[in-house]
Amino acid sequence: MPNPLRIIIAGGGTGGHIFPAIAVAQAIQKIQPDAAILFVGAKGKMEMEKVPQAGYKIKGLTIAGLNRSNILKNWSLPFKLIKSFFQVRAIFNKFKPNAVFGVGGYSSFPVLKFSQAKNIPTFIHESNAFAGKSNIWLGQNATIIFTGTKGMEKFFPAQKIMVTGNPVRKNIIEQNATKASSLLTFGLLPTRKTLLIIGGSLGASSINKAIKNNLEKFVQLGIQLIWQTGKPNANEYMNAANNYSNVYVNSFIDDMSAAYSAADIVVSRSGAMAVAELCITGKPSVFVPYPFAAEDHQTFNAMTLVNEGAACIVKDQEVEEKLIDTISQLVNDEALCNAMENKIKSFARIDADDVIAKAIINKVENSNSI
């Protein structure tokens, strides 16, 4: 009888890293209920809140990411990285993992690097169409590299790649609520076209400003909004929408399954997980890639769909001039929306979490039996 899996899942920073990690954790415990799972993230980041809400323990590292906009602010980074390695060693000595799974975010680097130095099987998931630098460095010594898309051989050793798609939360895959009941959840009418705005878990300033400046235009178009603003400046946007009965606004939407079910059209950043969720829910989408994402990977993610006619794209610097017109075009063109819906659904992968979980368990069990 092989020893139960003891796995550390490392990474976070955004919902795009956290929620797939939780999905894989749940898939592992479905296959192997006695598996012990410990998350490791960065202190002060959203994983420290969201992971315990999902029922898992998490340890926080004193670490920060590279500040790309102000290099001078990175002076303390080497000290934090060194401190994080000491914290990681203490976590490993106590938990004694026999596998480590990294989902991205700067907290994953010291954990996976330490794991590789100890010859513990190391698994990476690269969700984006353009791989991040830390994952590229870690990939050379990884056991398996799971990828969200094909064509990642330019970043990783081809023999280590397993194309799985991106893990999506089960409650989004298994949507049970009707559109009408979902709209009632947000206090909106079942008779109107509904636009969902999701700028990522940390918000999207350009999108939020364009929505705020055009609230009256949405009334004229007969559109109602479900608007997730993210935490930055949330009060400003909530106050702006206060007198509009056609707008539900909040800094964060916990029930994204209901939000997707209620929506006819979605405006979103094009992080890998947002793209994966929209493919599964089959929503006509307008992507506004975050222009400062590493290696501009959000544009790569969006263009995979845009090139196939499965979505629209508006550049971040053109949001104020083009976003509302693009939304208006979709609202008034039912045939275009139907075509986009069918095409975007063809990109959906619903079993990525199960595929990843099985691959990790099988690899660890085989290495234990040798």
N, C-alpha and C positions, 0 to 999 in steps of 0.2 A: 504493500500500500504506500504510494508516494506521500511525502510530507505535504501538508496543506500549504497553499500559496501564501506567502507573506510579501505583499507588494507595496512599495511606495509609489504614489502617483504625484508627480512634481510639475508645477507650473501654475499659471494663472495671469492675473492682471486685468483681463477682460472676460466678459461672458463667453466670448468665442473660444477661450481656452478652458474655462471652468466647466461649462455645461457638457461639452463632449467628454471631459474627464469623468464627470459624475455618471454619464451614460455608460461608459466603459466599466466603471466600478460596479454599477448595478448589474451589468451583463456578466461580469466575472462572478459575482455572488449568486447569480441565478444558476450558473453552471456548477460552481463550487461554493456552497453556502458557508463552509467553515473557513473560507479564505479571510485572512486578516489584511485590512487595507488601511493605510495611513497616507493622508495628503500632506504635502509640504508646499507652502506658498510664501509670499512676501508679506511681512507685517504691514498693516495699514491698507492693504489692497482688498478688493471685493471678495476674493476667495475666502478670506478670514470670516466673512459673514455667510456667504452662500453655501460653502461646503458643510458647515455644521447644520445649516437648515435642512440639508439633504440627508442628515443623519450620520455623517462621517467625522472622524477626528482629524484635526489639521495642526501642524506645527508651522510657526512663522519664522522666516529668516530675516535678518537685518541686511537687506540688500536693496539696491535701486538699479534702474535701467540707465542706459546711456542717454543723456540729454542732448538731442541732435540740434536743438535750436540755440543752445547756449553752452558751448564747450567748456567755459570757465566753471560752470556749475558741477562739472564731473570730477573735481579735484579729490573728493572723498571716496570716489568709486573703488579704487584699489583697496583701500582699507576695509570697506564694507564687504568686498569680495573675499578678502582673506578671513574676515570674521565669519562670514557665511560658511566657509569650509570647515572651520572649527565647530560651528553649530551642526553642520551636516554630519560630521564624524560622530558627534554625541548622539544624534538621532539614530544613525546606523548601529552604533554599539548597543543601544537600548532595544531597538525594534528588530534588528537582525533580518533585514529583507533578503529574500532569495530571487527577487526581480524588481526592476525599477522601470516605470513608464513615464516618459516626459511628453507633455502636451504643448510645450512652448511657453513663452513668457520668460523674463530674465531669471526668475527663481528656479527654473528647471536646470540651468547650466551647471551650477556647482553640485547639484544632487547627482546628475547623470555623469558628470566628470569624475566624481568620487566613486560612483558605482563602477565605472569602467576601470578605474585604477585598482579596484578590489576584485576584478573579474566576475562581477555579478551581472547576469544577463540584463541587457539594457535595451529598451524598446522606445522608439520615437514615433510620434505622429506629427506629420507635416500637413497641415490642413490647406495651405495656400498653394496657388499655382506657381508661385515664385518663392523658393525656400529661404528661410531666415538664416543669417550667418551662423548663429550658435548651433542650429540644427545641422548645418552643413559640416561644421567642425566635429560635432558629436557623431555624425553619421558614419564617419570612417571606422569607428570602433563599436558601432551599434550591432545588436543581434539581429533585429528586424526593423526596417523603416516602413511604417505604414503611411501611405499618401492619399490625399483626397482626390488627386487627379492623375491622369497618365502623363507620360513624357517627363518624368522627374529624374531621368538618368543623367541629365546635365548637372545635377546637384549631388547625387548620391551614387554609391556603388550599385550597379544594376542588379547584381545577384542578391542584394539585401532588401530590395524594394518589394513591397506587397501593396498593390492598389486596392484600397478598401472603400474609398469614399470617406465622408466625414460623419462621425457619430452625431445623431440628433436625438434630443429628448423624446422618450416614449410617448409622453402626453401630447406631443405635436404630431407624431406619426399616427397615433390612435385617436384622432379627433372624434369625439362622440357628440358634442353639443351642436345643435342646429345654428344656422346663421342668425335666425330671429332671436333665439334665447341668448346667444352670445352678445348681440347688440343690446339687449336689455341689461346685461351685466354692466355695460358701460353707459347706461342711461340714454341710449340712442334709439332712433326710430327704425323699424324693419323695412320701411318703404323707400329709403333714400340710399343712393350710392355712398359707400363709405371708403375713406382713404385712411390707411394706416401709415404713420410716420415713425420710423425707428432709426435713430441715428447711432445705433450701437449703445452698449451699456454705459458708456461714458459721455454720450451725447454728441451732437454734430452741430457746431455753431452756425455754419453757413446755411444748413437746412432749416434749423430753428428760426433764424432771422428771416428767411424767406417766407416761412409759414406765418410767423408773427405779423409781418408786413402785409400779408394778403388775406387775413382772416375775413375781411368783408367780401373779397372776391369769391371765397368758397361759399358764402351765403348766396351770392348771385348765381353761382353754378349749381346750387342745390346739393352740395356735397357736405357730408358730415365727417368729422375727423376723430380718429383715435391717435393721440399724439404723445409718444414717449420722448421726453426732452433730454433725459440724462440729468445728473445732479447739477452740473455747472449752470448757474443762472436760472434754475428751475422756477423760482418764485416770480421772476420777471415774466416768464412765458405763461405761467398760471394766471397771473394778474391780467395779462393782455387778453387771455381767453375767457375771463371771468363773466363777461356779459354775452357770451355766445352759447346758446343752447345746443348748437350743432357740433360742439367741440367737447370731447373728453380729453383731459390733459393730466399727465402725471410724470414724475421724474423717472419712474421705473414701473414696468408692467410685469407683475408676477405671473399672471395667467396668459402667457403668450399663445397658448392653444386657442383660447377664446378670441384673442385679438386677431389671429390669422383667420379664424372661422368667420368673424364679423366683416372682414375686409374684402372689398372688391378689387382694390388696387393698392400697391405698397410702394412707398418711397423709403429707400434704405441705403446706408453705407454698404459696401460690398466686401466686408470681412467674410472669410471662408464659411463660417457657420451660418451667417445670415443668408448667404447664397444657398447653402445646403438646405436650410429650412424652407426657403421660398421655392426651391425645386420640388420638395415633398408636398408642400401645401398648394402648389400650382397657381400662384398668384401673379397676374401681370404686374411687372415691377419696373420702377425707375431707379437705377443705381446712381449714387453720387459717391464715387470712390474718395476715400480720405487721401489727400494728395501727399501727406507726409509719412504715410506708411512705409516701412522699410522696403527698399527696392521697388516702391510703387506697386506692391503686390495686389492691392485692392483693384487697381485698373486691370491687371492680368485676370483676376477672378471674374470681374464683370464682363470683360471682352470675350471670355469663353462662351458666355450665353448670348451676348449682343451680336456676335458674328454669325450666330445661328438664327437670329430673329426671335430669340426667346426672351429678350428684355430690352429696355431702353437705357441709355446712359446720358447723364448730364455732368459735365466737368464741374468740379467744386467752384472754380472761379467764375463760372457762368450760371450759377444757381439762380441768382437774383433776376437775370434776364430770361432764362429758358425754362426753369422748373415748372412754373405755373402753366405755361403754354403746353408743355409736354403732358402734364397731368390732364389738362382740359381736352387734349387730343384723344387720350385714352378713354376718358369719361364718355366722349361723344362717338366713339368708334367701337361698337360691340364686336364686329367681325375681327378687328385687330386684336382685341383683348382675348377673344376665344382662340385665335391662332397662337398667341403668345402663351396662353395657358397650356395648350396641348404640347407646345415645344419645350417649355420649361419643365414640365412633368417628365419628359423623356430623359432628363439629367438626374432624376431622383435616385438615391441609394438609401434604402431603409434598414439595412442589416449591418452597417459598418461596425456598430458597437459589439454585436455578437461575433462577427468575423475576427475582430481584434482580440476580444476576450479569449476565444478558442485558440487563436494562434499563440498568445502569451502562455496560457495554461499548458498547451501541448509542448511548447518549447522547454518550459521549466521542468515539466514532468520527465521529458526525455533526457534532459541534462542531469537530472537527479538519479536516473536509472543507469547512467553510464558508469 
